[in-house]
């Protein structure tokens, strides 16, 4: 029989910590450094917690001298109107030789309350690769920019565009992609592909909406590209006289005039004529004209050369604790810092901008710009949201900065690093260190490298049979070394004195397969640290129920027993409950159980049956009809999944909703299922991995069941007709099985996933031919299969899942620069 020894990394989490002090508001503040690691070429990520503020803060330190490191602006979906998730922008802007893997939100953007349009547009300015998406519209805003030499330039800035048509004269303009009528030079607007596919109306001044205008199309002269503060030569194309809203192709540019003077100027331009356009941007405080490559706007410049600006204290928005996003730069301009702070919770109230500046100064910054904060504040690290957004989830934003890895593709691991940058552990502390693997460019290939072995200084401790490092020696410090093939990396371990211990759980539920290393904890300067379970002496009250061997608990027979652990003056107890299933699957509930309750807003509904549960009713008009089967109960033992089989017959189903409560949560976890077939059996298979964040955490047991709710479509009913719902099976699965869980077809019009009797297929129907590949991942995130399909446009291809075990998997499909993610079942 296969045994399962729970993995220490999943049980332990990040127990290793390091502390220090930082000066904020001229006072020392203790900080916990939670993470500090290299995440890409020239990119170091650190997360800290400052308990006496309190605030969680996240910093990306970027080496602008690293040739593979680039900061790049993203505009939401490359369009002035609308918003986009930063994680989606990372996916969209990743392609071969250009991996966008980190990022932050940028500018404030138009929302309904601003009464300024278009919605989603950055309120300050936005530039990508020298091409203006929106001009820096007002010197009141602060701007973070990177110039053509990869040098950060932070200041308040102002814009002036100029068209030089030679003998036809010159004309100035103030706006790019968003026309306005509130200035003396607002009668000429420049448009490019970022405007939103067409020239725009002035949505902010109704008297200008739909007025007659002259629009002249331009193209870049061969060999030219858009640059800031440099003349760019263009060729005049067609002219249109109408009310605007004319289409713009990706390689077209438009000058749009609304006054008689600007229209007369444009009418003097001849098709084929060469003209020059200068996009002029001046730094207000420095008086310089940098050649800007990347720009995002923000609230204000917070700090120049280490001196804080007055707007840190004169503006209420900056002076109160709040979720923050900011960027900083070092004095030598080599380093750029991206900072995000969580806020609006008791655990992290946020930061004032003065506190932001003090943290950035501690890291080495002397210049800083404050960006949009609140629910928009987010930092993406290795394509995942690293902070805790105030909305509880990632918010789509108008623009931001991405960190791009420009290195070549290479999957060869040539460098190792410990995931924890510093080890401070108590005597008898135990950990399974995580090792990160990098290629020669410092691209992170895996954050948990497998097949690593460890060794340590003899007087420091030992490596146990499971590969865990145990502080069992008498040394106050020593070296821990990781080995992977011919590669190795070492790190110093510092041993600290502790006295208090506790058993993490007060009770634990076991079956015959689990070998549970009893979790004993201590507290080291406010942080929970696990103690080697083998360091305690263990006594079992009833060895007919369970046994302990070297601190590892196993079940013998059904029942309960107390287990006591002791070391020196400490003694703790653990209640052990054993429930061993008699089969690989068992009914979750008896259909004849009188405590199973049926509730509904349908009149005359009834349930009956023994081996199957039949629910029937005659329909009369009911708003949002539903019925619920409810019984609050603990599900038996440690199921790996729940399986439900039902036939809805002609019932117009909307959703089936499962309400379950893991033991370590005070609230329900609700799972919804839809897209069912009528007049045939449907199967729902809910894996434990889809229900809880960590299936190996023994604190989740027992799993509690509350209810199954079935919601119906009123429009699909016929008044007076009789309907039936047949629940054939509701069982607990104790072995991983391959029964269906998801609809037979998922996806969109361009790419979809189909399940057939002979396997799973990818179906393509795209507008153009694109390179396509896919990757199969386990639910824990491990890559198990990768395949390139070449260039495709249409067709149906069977998924190669050979060598993949039965179970649930995630499928990432790459089509060009876009990524689609599906869940599928291997039968």
C-alpha positions in Angstrom: 0.0 0.0 0.0 1.3 3.4 -0.9 2.2 5.7 2.0 2.2 9.4 2.0 4.8 11.3 4.1 3.8 15.0 4.2 6.4 17.2 2.6 8.1 19.6 4.9 8.3 22.6 2.6 4.6 22.7 2.2 4.0 22.3 6.0 6.7 24.8 7.0 6.1 27.7 4.6 8.5 30.5 5.1 9.6 30.1 8.7 13.1 31.5 8.2 13.4 35.2 8.7 15.8 38.1 9.2 15.3 41.4 11.0 16.9 44.8 11.0 16.2 48.5 11.5 15.4 51.4 9.2 15.1 55.1 9.9 11.6 56.5 9.1 10.5 60.0 10.2 13.9 60.3 12.0 13.1 57.3 14.3 14.4 53.7 14.1 11.8 51.1 13.1 12.3 47.4 13.3 11.7 45.5 10.0 11.2 41.9 9.1 12.7 41.0 5.8 10.3 38.4 4.5 11.9 37.7 1.1 15.1 38.9 -0.7 16.0 37.2 -4.0 17.2 37.6 -7.5 14.1 37.3 -9.8 15.7 38.1 -13.2 18.8 39.7 -14.9 19.8 42.6 -12.7 16.6 42.4 -10.7 16.5 41.9 -6.9 13.1 41.6 -5.1 12.6 42.3 -1.4 9.5 42.2 0.7 9.5 43.6 4.2 7.1 44.1 7.1 7.3 47.1 9.5 5.2 46.0 12.5 5.1 49.3 14.3 3.5 51.2 11.4 2.3 48.5 10.4 2.9 48.1 6.7 3.9 45.4 4.2 6.2 46.9 1.6 7.7 45.4 -1.6 10.7 46.7 -3.5 12.2 45.7 -6.9 15.8 47.0 -7.3 16.8 47.1 -11.0 20.3 47.4 -12.5 19.9 49.7 -15.5 23.5 48.7 -16.6 22.5 45.1 -17.1 22.2 44.6 -20.9 19.3 42.1 -20.5 17.3 44.4 -18.2 14.7 46.8 -19.6 11.9 48.9 -18.2 9.0 49.2 -20.6 5.8 51.1 -20.5 2.5 49.3 -21.1 -0.7 51.1 -22.1 -3.8 49.1 -21.3 -4.3 46.9 -24.4 -2.4 49.5 -26.4 -5.4 51.8 -26.3 -6.0 55.1 -24.6 -9.6 54.1 -23.5 -9.9 51.1 -21.2 -7.9 49.3 -18.5 -5.9 46.1 -18.2 -4.5 43.8 -15.5 -0.7 44.2 -15.1 -0.4 40.4 -15.1 -2.3 40.3 -18.5 0.1 43.0 -19.8 3.0 40.8 -18.8 1.5 37.9 -20.8 0.6 40.1 -23.8 4.0 41.6 -24.0 6.0 38.4 -23.7 7.4 36.8 -26.8 10.7 35.2 -27.8 13.6 37.3 -26.6 11.3 39.6 -24.7 10.0 38.2 -21.4 7.9 40.6 -19.4 7.9 39.1 -15.9 7.6 41.9 -13.3 5.6 45.1 -13.2 3.8 47.9 -11.3 0.8 50.0 -11.9 1.4 53.5 -13.2 -0.6 56.7 -13.7 -3.9 57.8 -12.2 -6.5 57.1 -14.8 -10.0 58.4 -15.7 -12.9 56.9 -13.8 -16.5 57.8 -13.8 -16.2 60.0 -10.7 -13.6 62.2 -12.4 -16.2 63.2 -15.1 -13.3 63.2 -17.6 -13.1 61.0 -20.7 -12.3 58.6 -22.2 -12.5 56.2 -19.2 -9.3 54.4 -18.4 -7.1 57.0 -20.0 -3.9 57.9 -18.1 -4.4 61.3 -16.5 -0.7 62.3 -16.7 1.3 61.0 -19.6 2.5 57.7 -21.2 5.3 56.9 -23.6 6.6 53.6 -24.9 9.8 53.1 -26.9 9.9 56.8 -27.8 6.3 57.0 -29.1 3.9 59.2 -27.2 0.7 57.5 -26.2 -0.5 60.5 -24.2 1.5 63.7 -23.7 2.5 64.9 -20.3 -0.5 67.1 -20.1 0.3 69.3 -17.1 3.4 70.3 -15.3 1.5 69.8 -12.0 2.0 66.0 -12.5 5.3 64.3 -11.7 6.7 61.9 -14.3 9.0 58.9 -14.2 10.9 58.4 -17.4 13.8 56.4 -18.9 15.8 57.9 -21.6 17.5 56.3 -24.7 20.6 55.6 -22.7 18.6 53.7 -20.1 19.0 56.6 -17.6 16.1 57.4 -15.2 14.9 61.0 -15.4 12.3 62.1 -12.9 10.7 65.6 -12.9 7.6 67.6 -13.6 7.4 68.0 -17.4 5.5 70.0 -20.0 4.8 69.2 -23.7 4.8 71.1 -26.9 4.4 69.5 -30.3 5.4 71.3 -33.5 4.7 70.6 -37.2 7.3 72.1 -39.6 6.1 72.1 -43.2 8.8 74.2 -44.7 7.4 76.9 -47.0 3.9 75.9 -45.8 4.7 77.2 -42.3 4.8 75.7 -38.8 2.0 74.9 -36.4 2.1 73.9 -32.7 -0.1 71.4 -30.9 -0.6 70.4 -27.2 -2.4 67.1 -27.3 -1.8 63.5 -28.4 -4.7 61.1 -28.9 -7.2 63.0 -26.6 -8.5 66.2 -28.1 -9.4 69.1 -25.8 -10.8 72.6 -26.1 -9.5 74.2 -22.9 -6.3 75.9 -24.2 -5.1 78.3 -26.8 -3.3 75.6 -28.8 -6.0 72.9 -28.6 -7.2 73.3 -32.2 -4.7 70.7 -33.5 -4.4 67.1 -32.2 -1.9 64.4 -33.2 -3.2 60.8 -33.3 -1.5 57.4 -33.6 -2.6 53.8 -33.2 -3.0 54.2 -29.5 -6.0 56.5 -29.9 -8.3 53.5 -30.1 -8.5 52.6 -33.8 -9.9 56.0 -34.9 -9.6 59.7 -34.4 -11.5 60.7 -31.3 -14.2 63.3 -30.6 -13.7 65.8 -27.8 -15.7 63.9 -25.1 -15.0 66.5 -22.4 -16.4 69.6 -24.1 -19.8 69.0 -25.6 -19.6 72.1 -27.8 -16.7 70.6 -29.7 -18.2 67.1 -30.1 -18.8 66.3 -33.8 -17.6 69.7 -35.2 -16.3 69.8 -38.7 -12.5 69.2 -38.9 -9.7 68.6 -41.4 -7.7 65.4 -40.9 -4.4 64.8 -42.7 -2.9 61.3 -42.7 0.9 60.8 -42.3 3.4 58.0 -42.5 6.9 57.8 -41.3 9.6 58.4 -43.8 11.6 55.2 -44.5 14.2 54.7 -41.8 12.6 57.0 -39.3 11.1 56.1 -35.9 9.3 58.2 -33.3 11.6 60.0 -30.8 11.1 62.6 -28.1 12.9 65.9 -28.5 14.2 64.9 -31.9 12.8 65.9 -35.3 11.0 63.1 -37.1 10.4 63.2 -40.8 6.9 62.2 -42.1 5.3 61.9 -45.5 1.9 63.5 -46.0 -0.9 61.2 -47.2 -4.7 61.7 -47.8 -6.8 64.5 -46.4 -10.4 64.0 -45.1 -12.9 66.8 -44.4 -15.7 65.6 -42.1 -16.6 65.3 -38.4 -13.8 63.0 -37.5 -13.9 59.4 -36.1 -11.8 58.3 -39.0 -10.0 54.9 -38.8 -6.3 54.8 -38.0 -4.1 51.8 -39.2 -1.2 50.7 -37.1 1.3 52.4 -39.4 -0.7 55.6 -39.8 -0.7 59.0 -38.0 -3.2 61.8 -38.2 -3.1 65.5 -37.7 -6.7 66.8 -36.9 -7.5 70.5 -37.0 -10.8 72.0 -35.7 -10.2 75.8 -36.0 -10.2 77.7 -39.3 -6.5 78.5 -38.8 -5.4 74.9 -38.1 -7.6 73.6 -41.0 -6.1 76.1 -43.4 -2.6 75.0 -42.4 -3.5 71.3 -43.0 -5.1 72.1 -46.3 -1.8 73.6 -47.5 -0.1 70.3 -47.0 0.3 68.3 -50.2 0.1 64.6 -50.6 3.6 63.2 -50.8 5.1 66.2 -49.1 7.9 65.7 -46.5 7.2 67.4 -43.2 8.9 67.3 -39.7 7.3 66.7 -36.4 8.9 67.4 -33.1 7.5 66.0 -29.9 9.0 68.4 -27.4 9.1 67.6 -23.7 10.9 69.9 -21.2 11.9 69.1 -17.6 10.4 72.0 -15.6 12.9 72.0 -12.8 16.0 71.1 -14.7 15.3 73.0 -17.9 16.5 70.0 -20.0 15.0 68.2 -23.0 15.7 64.4 -22.5 15.2 62.0 -25.3 12.6 59.9 -23.4 12.0 56.2 -24.3 9.6 55.2 -21.5 7.2 57.4 -19.4 4.5 57.0 -16.8 2.9 59.8 -14.8 2.1 60.2 -11.2 1.0 62.5 -8.5 4.2 64.5 -7.9 7.9 64.4 -7.5 8.4 63.3 -3.9 12.2 63.7 -3.7 15.1 65.3 -5.5 18.7 64.4 -4.6 17.6 63.1 -1.2 15.6 66.2 -0.3 11.8 65.7 0.1 9.5 68.1 -1.7 6.9 70.2 0.1 4.0 68.3 -1.5 4.7 65.3 0.8 3.2 67.3 3.6 1.0 70.0 1.9 -1.3 67.6 0.1 -3.6 65.4 2.2 -3.4 62.5 -0.3 0.3 62.3 0.4 0.3 63.0 4.1 -2.0 60.1 5.3 -1.3 56.4 5.4 -2.5 54.8 2.1 -1.6 52.0 -0.3 1.3 53.3 -2.3 3.2 52.8 -5.6 6.3 54.8 -6.2 9.6 54.7 -8.2 13.0 55.8 -7.1 16.4 56.2 -8.7 20.0 56.2 -7.2 22.3 59.2 -7.4 24.5 57.6 -10.1 21.3 56.6 -12.0 22.4 53.0 -12.2 19.6 51.7 -10.0 15.8 52.1 -10.3 13.5 51.1 -7.5 9.9 50.0 -7.9 8.0 50.2 -4.6 4.5 49.1 -3.5 3.0 49.2 0.0 -0.2 47.5 1.1 -2.8 49.5 2.9 -6.4 49.8 4.2 -6.1 46.9 6.6 -5.3 46.5 10.3 -2.2 44.4 9.3 -1.0 47.1 6.9 -2.5 50.6 7.1 -0.2 51.9 4.3 2.4 54.6 4.1 2.6 58.4 3.8 4.8 59.5 1.0 7.3 60.8 3.5 7.6 57.2 4.8 7.9 56.0 1.2 10.8 58.4 0.6 12.6 57.2 3.8 12.3 53.6 2.8 13.6 54.4 -0.7 16.5 56.3 0.8 17.3 53.3 2.9 17.6 51.3 -0.3 19.8 53.8 -2.0 17.4 56.1 -3.9 17.8 59.9 -4.0 15.0 60.8 -6.5 11.4 59.6 -6.3 8.0 59.9 -8.0 4.7 59.0 -6.4 2.3 57.1 -8.7 -1.4 56.0 -8.4 -2.1 54.3 -5.1 -5.1 52.8 -3.3 -6.7 49.7 -4.9 -4.5 50.3 -8.0 -1.3 49.6 -6.1 0.1 46.3 -7.2 3.5 44.7 -7.9 3.9 41.7 -10.1 7.0 39.4 -9.5 7.6 36.5 -11.9 4.2 37.0 -13.4 2.3 36.7 -10.0 0.8 39.4 -7.8 3.2 39.7 -4.9 1.4 42.2 -2.7 -2.1 42.2 -1.1 -4.2 44.7 -3.2 -6.6 46.8 -1.2 -9.6 45.5 -3.3 -8.7 41.9 -2.4 -7.7 41.2 -6.0 -5.7 42.7 -8.8 -7.3 45.8 -10.3 -7.1 46.7 -14.0 -5.2 49.9 -14.6 -4.6 52.5 -17.3 -0.8 52.0 -17.7 2.3 50.9 -15.9 5.8 49.8 -16.1 7.0 46.3 -16.9 10.4 44.7 -16.3 11.5 42.9 -19.4 14.2 40.2 -19.7 15.9 40.6 -23.1 18.2 37.5 -22.7 18.2 34.6 -25.1 16.1 31.5 -24.3 18.1 28.9 -22.3 16.8 26.2 -20.0 20.2 25.1 -18.7 20.6 25.7 -15.0 24.0 27.2 -14.3 23.4 29.1 -11.0 21.9 28.2 -7.7 20.6 30.4 -4.9 18.7 29.7 -1.6 15.2 31.0 -1.6 15.8 32.3 1.9 18.6 34.8 1.8 19.4 34.4 5.5 18.9 31.6 8.0 18.3 32.3 11.7 17.0 29.2 13.4 16.6 27.9 17.0 18.3 24.8 18.4 16.4 21.8 17.0 14.9 23.9 14.2 14.1 21.9 11.1 13.7 23.1 7.5 13.6 21.8 3.9 15.4 24.7 2.1 14.1 25.7 -1.3 16.7 26.2 -4.0 16.2 28.4 -7.0 17.7 27.6 -10.4 18.9 30.2 -12.9 20.4 30.2 -16.3 23.6 32.0 -17.3 21.7 35.3 -17.7 20.1 35.1 -14.2 16.7 34.3 -15.6 14.8 32.3 -12.9 13.9 28.9 -14.3 12.5 27.4 -11.2 11.9 28.6 -7.6 11.9 25.1 -6.2 14.6 23.0 -7.9 14.2 19.2 -7.5 16.9 16.6 -7.0 18.9 18.9 -4.7 20.9 17.4 -1.8 22.2 19.2 1.2 25.2 19.0 3.6 26.1 21.1 6.6 28.9 21.8 9.0 29.3 18.7 11.3 28.9 20.6 14.5 25.9 22.6 13.2 23.4 19.8 12.6 22.6 17.0 10.2 20.5 16.1 7.2 17.7 13.7 8.1 16.4 10.8 6.0 13.8 13.0 4.3 16.5 15.5 3.2 15.6 18.1 5.9 18.2 20.2 7.6 18.1 19.9 11.4 19.9 22.2 13.8 21.1 19.4 16.2 24.7 20.4 17.0 26.2 22.8 19.5 27.6 25.5 17.1 26.1 29.0 17.2 26.7 29.3 13.4 27.7 27.2 10.5 27.3 26.5 6.8 24.5 24.8 4.9 25.4 23.8 1.3 23.1 22.7 -1.5 24.3 20.4 -4.3 22.9 20.0 -7.8 25.0 18.0 -10.1 28.4 19.9 -10.3 26.8 23.0 -9.0 26.6 24.0 -5.3 25.8 27.1 -3.2 26.4 27.7 0.5 24.9 29.9 3.1 25.5 30.7 6.8 23.1 29.5 9.4 22.8 31.4 12.7 21.5 29.5 15.8 19.3 31.4 18.3 18.2 30.4 21.8 14.5 29.8 22.5 12.6 28.2 25.4 8.9 28.0 24.7 7.4 25.2 22.5 3.9 24.2 21.4 2.2 21.6 19.2 0.7 23.4 16.3 -2.6 21.5 16.1 -4.8 20.6 19.1 -6.2 17.6 17.1 -5.4 15.8 13.9 -7.4 13.4 11.6 -5.5 10.5 10.0 -6.2 7.7 7.7 -4.0 4.6 7.0 -1.9 6.3 4.3 -0.7 9.5 6.0 2.6 9.6 7.9 2.4 12.8 9.8 5.5 14.5 11.2 4.0 16.1 14.3 4.4 19.9 14.0 6.1 21.4 17.0 6.6 25.2 17.0 8.5 27.8 18.8 8.5 31.6 18.4 11.7 33.4 17.4 11.3 37.2 17.6 7.6 37.0 16.7 8.0 34.4 13.9 6.8 30.8 14.1 9.6 28.3 13.5 9.2 24.5 13.4 11.1 22.2 15.8 12.4 18.8 14.8 9.6 16.4 15.9 12.3 13.7 16.6 13.8 16.0 19.3 10.8 15.3 21.6 10.0 12.2 23.6 6.6 10.9 22.6 4.0 8.8 24.4 0.8 7.3 23.0 -2.2 6.7 25.2 -3.6 3.9 23.1 -1.2 2.2 20.6 -4.1 0.2 19.2 -5.2 3.5 17.6 -2.0 5.1 16.5 1.8 5.0 16.9 4.7 7.5 16.9 8.1 6.7 15.6 10.7 9.4 15.8 8.0 12.1 15.9 6.1 10.7 12.9 2.5 9.7 13.6 0.8 6.8 11.8 -2.7 5.3 12.2 -3.4 1.7 13.3 -7.2 1.5 13.7 -10.3 3.6 13.8 -10.7 5.5 17.1 -9.2 8.3 19.2 -6.1 8.6 21.3 -4.1 11.3 23.1 -0.4 11.7 22.2 2.0 13.5 24.5 5.3 15.1 23.6 7.9 16.3 26.0 11.4 17.9 26.0 13.2 19.4 29.0 10.4 21.3 30.9 8.0 21.3 28.0 5.0 18.9 27.7 2.2 19.2 25.1 -0.7 17.0 23.9 -2.3 16.2 20.6 -5.7 14.4 20.1 -5.5 11.9 17.3 -8.6 10.8 15.5 -8.3 7.9 13.0 -10.8 7.3 10.2 -9.8 4.6 7.8 -12.0 4.2 4.7 -13.2 0.7 4.0 -13.1 1.3 0.2 -11.5 3.6 -2.3 -14.8 5.6 -2.4 -17.7 5.9 0.0 -21.0 7.7 0.0 -20.7 11.2 1.4 -24.2 11.1 2.8 -27.1 8.6 2.9 -30.0 9.6 0.7 -32.3 8.2 3.4 -30.9 10.2 6.2 -33.8 12.0 7.8 -31.6 15.0 8.8 -30.9 15.8 5.1 -33.2 18.8 4.4 -34.7 20.0 1.2 -35.5 23.7 0.9 -36.8 25.6 -2.1 -38.9 28.4 -3.3 -40.7 26.0 -5.7 -44.2 24.9 -4.6 -44.9 21.3 -4.1 -41.3 20.1 -4.4 -40.5 16.7 -2.9 -37.7 14.2 -2.6 -37.6 10.4 -2.4 -35.5 7.4 -3.1 -32.9 5.2 -1.5 -30.1 4.2 -3.9 -30.8 7.5 -5.9 -32.3 10.7 -4.7 -35.2 11.9 -6.8 -36.4 15.5 -6.6 -39.7 16.4 -8.4 -42.1 19.3 -8.7 -44.8 20.7 -11.0 -43.7 24.2 -12.0 -45.6 27.3 -11.3 -44.2 30.8 -12.0 -41.3 31.5 -9.6 -38.6 34.2 -9.7 -35.1 32.7 -9.6 -36.1 29.2 -8.8 -33.8 27.0 -6.8 -33.6 24.0 -4.4 -31.0 23.1 -1.7 -30.0 19.9 -0.1 -28.5 20.7 3.3 -26.9 19.0 6.3 -24.1 20.3 8.3 -21.7 17.4 8.9 -18.1 16.4 8.9 -17.1 14.4 5.8 -15.5 11.0 6.6 -11.7 10.7 6.7 -9.4 12.4 4.2 -11.0 12.4 0.8 -8.9 13.4 -2.2 -12.0 14.5 -4.1 -15.8 14.7 -4.1 -17.8 13.1 -6.9 -21.4 13.9 -7.8 -23.3 12.2 -10.6 -26.8 13.4 -11.6 -29.3 13.4 -14.4 -31.3 16.6 -14.7 -33.7 15.1 -17.3 -35.5 18.1 -18.8 -34.7 20.4 -15.9 -33.4 23.8 -17.1 -30.3 24.0 -14.9 -28.3 27.1 -14.3 -25.7 26.3 -11.7 -24.8 23.7 -9.0 -23.2 25.3 -6.0 -21.2 23.3 -3.4 -20.8 24.9 0.1 -17.9 23.4 2.1 -15.8 24.5 5.1 -12.2 23.4 5.6 -11.5 23.0 9.4 -8.9 25.8 9.4 -11.3 28.4 8.0 -14.2 30.2 9.7 -16.0 30.8 6.4 -17.4 28.6 3.6 -15.6 27.8 0.4 -18.2 27.9 -2.4 -17.6 26.2 -5.8 -19.9 26.7 -8.7 -20.4 24.4 -11.7 -22.4 25.0 -14.9 -22.8 23.9 -18.6 -24.7 20.7 -18.1 -26.3 18.3 -20.5 -30.0 17.4 -20.3 -31.3 13.8 -20.3 -28.0 12.2 -19.5 -25.6 11.7 -16.6 -23.4 14.6 -15.7 -20.3 14.2 -13.4 -18.8 16.8 -11.1 -15.4 15.9 -9.7 -14.0 18.4 -7.2 -10.4 17.7 -6.3 -9.1 18.8 -2.9 -6.4 20.8 -4.7 -9.2 23.0 -6.2 -10.8 23.5 -2.9 -8.0 24.5 -0.5 -4.7 26.4 -1.0 -2.5 23.7 0.6 -4.0 20.2 0.5 -1.1 18.9 2.6 -1.9 21.1 5.6 -3.5 18.7 8.2 -5.3 21.7 9.7 -7.9 21.5 6.9 -9.4 18.3 8.4 -12.1 17.4 9.0 -13.8 18.9 5.9 -17.3 20.1 6.6 -20.2 19.8 4.3 -23.0 22.4 4.4 -25.1 22.1 1.3 -25.6 21.5 -2.5 -27.7 24.3 -4.1 -29.2 23.9 -7.5 -30.2 27.2 -9.3 -32.6 27.0 -12.2 -33.5 29.1 -15.2 -37.1 30.4 -14.9 -37.3 31.1 -18.6 -36.6 27.4 -19.5 -39.6 26.2 -17.5 -43.2 25.6 -18.8 -45.9 26.4 -16.3 -47.8 23.3 -15.3 -45.0 20.9 -16.5 -43.5 18.3 -14.2 -39.8 18.2 -13.7 -37.4 15.8 -12.1 -33.8 15.8 -10.9 -32.1 12.5 -10.2 -29.0 12.6 -7.9 -27.3 9.2 -8.5 -24.1 9.6 -6.5 -22.5 11.9 -4.0 -19.3 10.1 -2.9 -16.0 10.7 -1.3 -12.9 9.6 -3.4 -10.0 8.3 -1.4 -7.9 7.5 -4.5 -7.2 9.9 -7.3 -9.5 8.9 -10.1 -10.1 10.2 -13.6 -13.8 10.9 -13.8 -15.0 13.9 -15.7 -15.1 17.3 -14.0 -15.3 20.1 -16.6 -17.6 20.9 -19.6 -16.7 19.1 -22.8 -15.8 22.4 -24.5 -14.2 25.5 -23.1 -12.5 28.5 -24.6 -13.3 31.2 -27.2 -14.0 31.5 -30.9 -10.2 31.5 -31.7 -9.0 28.6 -29.6 -11.0 26.0 -27.6 -10.4 22.8 -25.7 -12.6 19.8 -26.6 -13.0 16.5 -24.7 -13.8 13.5 -26.9 -14.0 9.7 -26.2 -10.4 9.2 -27.5 -8.8 12.2 -25.8 -8.5 15.9 -25.5 -8.2 18.2 -28.5 -7.2 21.8 -29.2 -9.3 23.5 -31.9 -8.0 26.6 -33.7 -9.9 29.2 -35.8 -7.7 32.3 -35.9 -7.7 35.3 -38.2 -4.0 34.7 -39.1 -1.3 32.2 -38.8 0.6 32.3 -35.5 3.3 30.2 -33.7 1.5 27.9 -31.3 2.8 25.9 -28.4 1.4 24.4 -25.2 2.6 23.5 -21.7 0.8 21.0 -19.3 1.2 21.7 -15.6 0.1 19.8 -12.5 -2.3 21.6 -10.1 0.7 22.3 -7.9 2.4 24.2 -10.7 4.9 21.6 -11.9 5.5 21.5 -15.7 4.9 17.9 -16.9 4.8 18.3 -20.7 5.7 21.0 -23.3 5.3 20.9 -27.0 5.7 23.3 -30.0 3.1 22.9 -32.7 4.6 25.3 -35.2 2.6 28.0 -37.1 -1.2 27.4 -37.2 -4.3 29.2 -38.2 -7.1 26.6 -38.2 -7.5 23.0 -37.4 -8.0 20.4 -34.6 -5.0 18.8 -32.9 -5.1 16.0 -30.3 -3.3 16.9 -27.1 -0.2 14.8 -26.5 -0.7 13.7 -22.9 1.3 10.5 -23.2 3.2 9.8 -20.0 0.8 12.0 -18.0 -0.9 10.3 -15.1 -4.6 10.4 -14.6 -5.8 13.6 -12.8 -6.5 17.3 -13.2 -4.1 19.5 -15.1 -3.6 23.1 -16.2 -3.0 23.7 -19.9 -1.2 26.9 -21.1 -1.6 27.5 -24.8 0.6 30.2 -26.5 -0.6 31.7 -29.7 1.8 34.4 -30.7 2.2 36.8 -27.8 -1.1 35.7 -26.2 -1.7 33.0 -23.6 -4.9 31.0 -22.9 -5.2 28.8 -19.8 -7.5 25.8 -19.5 -8.2 23.1 -16.9 -8.6 19.6 -18.2 -8.9 16.0 -16.9 -6.6 13.2 -18.1 -8.7 10.0 -18.1 
